[in-house]
Amino acid sequence: MPSLNVPSPEEVQKDLELIVPTIHTALEHGTLKAREFFEREDPDSHVDRYLAPNLVRYWAKRYLQNAGLQVSEEQAELNLQPLPNNGLCLRFGRYGLRILKSDDGDPPVPGDSVSRRNFSHQISIVYVTEDGAEVREDVRNLLILWDIDRLYNLAELSLAYPKSGNDTKASVQVHWHVPIEHPAFAFTVDADSHPVNEKDDLPLKLKHVEKKTEEAG
């Protein structure tokens, strides 16, 4: 059965703050490589909207793999798993993440994919151990959605906690859906920090050096 304990967006974003910048950069890299492909192969044509998401997925996946994503023992190991239809599947801590291109800003329809439907319904993964015992893995499923502008630049990322989804757009529901702030603006200010005064603009004090002329002997 799906878990009824829905974490807040703030809680989830705090948990994912180590990995989101890498995902953001990977998707920026993917969209850049997709544009470069079309500019090189056919400069007079427009970006093929059917092929481009596959290219983004390919280059984003390579970036994530090449990044290494070294995590300490306090963090869960991050594993990349193959996922069709332009998606990437990641596991980070207690979260299962699927990175998908949005459908006009909304989560895409799962369609006939059983795995995507289960993911959208927050159905936990059940596996059998070597001694035959069934274990239900407590994983919270999340969607990271990316969208582009008319020039195929990465326009925005958003984070959604899915509730349900089948084969129609009306069936897709989420508990919440929030934008992901660009990593360049996602920083915190230390509580002990203080405004810089004008007199503090130059931390080094310039000393006036007087030139002395030698006296004639």
C-alpha positions in Angstrom: 0.0 0.0 0.0 1.2 3.6 -0.6 2.7 5.4 2.3 0.4 8.0 3.9 3.3 9.9 5.3 3.9 12.6 2.7 7.0 14.7 3.4 6.8 18.4 2.8 8.5 20.1 -0.1 10.9 21.9 2.3 11.9 18.6 3.9 12.5 16.9 0.5 14.5 19.8 -0.9 16.7 19.8 2.2 17.3 16.1 1.8 18.2 16.5 -1.9 20.4 19.6 -1.6 23.6 17.6 -2.3 22.4 16.0 -5.5 20.1 18.6 -7.1 22.9 20.9 -8.4 24.5 18.0 -10.1 21.3 17.0 -11.8 20.7 20.6 -12.8 24.1 20.9 -14.4 23.7 17.5 -16.1 20.5 18.7 -17.8 22.0 22.0 -18.8 24.8 20.0 -20.4 22.3 17.7 -22.1 20.3 20.5 -23.7 23.5 22.2 -24.8 24.8 19.1 -26.5 21.4 18.6 -28.2 21.5 22.1 -29.6 25.1 21.6 -30.8 24.1 18.4 -32.5 21.4 20.1 -34.6 23.5 23.2 -35.3 26.3 20.9 -36.6 24.2 18.4 -38.6 21.7 20.7 -40.2 22.3 24.4 -39.4 19.2 25.5 -41.4 16.8 23.2 -39.6 15.0 23.6 -36.3 15.5 21.4 -33.3 13.7 18.1 -33.8 11.4 18.0 -30.7 11.1 14.2 -30.9 14.8 13.4 -31.1 16.1 16.2 -28.9 14.8 14.7 -25.5 16.6 11.5 -26.3 19.9 13.4 -26.9 19.4 15.3 -23.6 18.8 12.1 -21.8 21.9 10.5 -23.3 24.3 13.4 -22.5 22.8 14.0 -19.0 23.2 10.3 -18.2 26.9 10.5 -19.3 27.5 13.6 -17.2 26.0 12.0 -14.1 28.1 8.9 -14.6 31.3 10.8 -15.3 30.6 13.0 -12.2 31.2 10.0 -10.0 28.8 11.3 -7.3 31.0 10.1 -4.5 29.0 9.9 -1.3 30.0 9.2 2.2 28.8 6.2 4.2 26.2 8.5 5.9 24.5 8.9 2.5 22.9 6.2 0.5 24.8 5.0 -2.6 23.5 6.6 -5.8 22.8 4.2 -8.6 21.8 4.9 -12.2 19.2 2.6 -13.7 18.1 2.5 -17.4 14.6 3.9 -18.1 13.0 4.2 -21.5 11.1 7.2 -23.0 13.7 9.8 -22.3 13.8 9.3 -18.5 16.5 8.6 -16.0 16.0 6.7 -12.7 18.1 7.5 -9.7 18.1 6.3 -6.1 19.3 8.7 -3.4 18.8 8.0 0.2 15.2 7.1 0.9 14.0 8.6 -2.4 13.5 7.1 -5.8 13.9 9.8 -8.4 12.7 9.9 -12.0 14.0 12.7 -14.2 11.5 13.3 -17.0 10.7 16.0 -19.5 7.6 17.8 -18.4 4.4 17.8 -20.4 3.8 21.6 -20.7 5.0 22.0 -17.1 3.1 19.0 -15.7 4.1 15.4 -15.0 3.8 13.2 -18.1 1.2 10.5 -18.3 2.6 7.1 -17.3 0.7 5.4 -20.1 1.0 1.6 -20.4 4.2 1.4 -18.4 3.5 -0.7 -15.3 6.7 0.5 -13.5 5.7 4.2 -14.1 2.2 3.6 -12.9 3.5 1.9 -9.7 5.9 4.8 -9.3 3.2 7.4 -9.6 1.0 5.5 -7.1 3.8 5.3 -4.6 3.7 1.6 -4.6 6.7 0.3 -2.6 9.2 -2.2 -4.1 8.9 -5.7 -2.8 11.8 -8.1 -3.1 12.6 -11.6 -1.9 15.7 -12.2 0.2 17.9 -15.4 -0.1 16.0 -17.1 2.7 12.6 -16.5 1.0 11.4 -13.6 3.1 9.5 -10.8 1.4 10.8 -7.3 2.2 9.0 -4.1 1.4 11.3 -1.2 0.7 10.2 2.1 2.1 11.0 4.4 -0.8 9.4 7.8 -1.4 9.0 8.4 -5.2 9.7 11.8 -6.6 9.7 13.3 -10.1 12.3 15.9 -11.2 10.8 17.5 -14.3 12.7 19.6 -16.8 11.4 22.0 -19.5 13.0 24.1 -22.2 12.5 27.4 -23.9 11.9 27.9 -27.7 15.7 27.8 -28.3 16.0 24.5 -26.4 17.8 26.0 -23.5 17.0 24.5 -20.1 14.2 26.8 -18.8 13.3 25.3 -15.5 13.3 22.3 -13.1 10.6 21.3 -10.8 10.0 18.7 -8.1 6.8 16.7 -7.7 5.6 14.2 -5.2 3.3 11.9 -7.3 0.0 10.6 -6.0 -1.5 8.7 -9.0 -1.3 8.3 -12.7 -2.5 5.9 -15.4 -3.2 6.4 -19.1 -4.9 9.8 -19.2 -3.8 13.3 -18.3 -6.7 13.6 -15.8 -5.5 10.6 -13.9 -2.1 12.3 -13.1 -2.3 13.8 -9.6 0.4 15.0 -7.3 0.5 15.8 -3.6 2.6 18.8 -4.4 4.6 20.3 -7.2 7.2 23.1 -6.6 9.9 24.8 -8.7 13.6 24.0 -8.1 15.6 27.1 -7.7 18.7 27.5 -9.9 21.8 26.4 -7.9 23.4 29.8 -8.5 20.7 31.3 -6.3 20.2 28.5 -3.8 22.5 29.5 -1.0 22.1 30.2 2.7 23.5 33.1 4.7 25.3 32.4 7.9 23.5 33.7 10.9 26.7 35.4 12.1 27.3 37.2 8.9 26.9 41.0 8.8 26.6 43.7 6.1 29.9 45.0 4.8 30.5 48.7 5.6 31.9 51.0 3.0 35.1 51.3 5.0 35.5 47.6 4.8 35.6 47.5 1.0 39.3 47.3 1.0 40.7 44.9 3.5 44.2 46.0 3.0 45.3 49.4 4.2 47.6 51.3 1.9 50.6 52.8 3.7 51.9 56.1 2.5 55.6 55.8 1.7 57.6 59.0 1.9 60.4 59.3 -0.4 63.6 60.6 1.1 66.3 62.3 -0.8 69.9 61.5 0.0 71.8 64.3 1.6 74.9 65.4 -0.2 77.9 64.5 1.8 
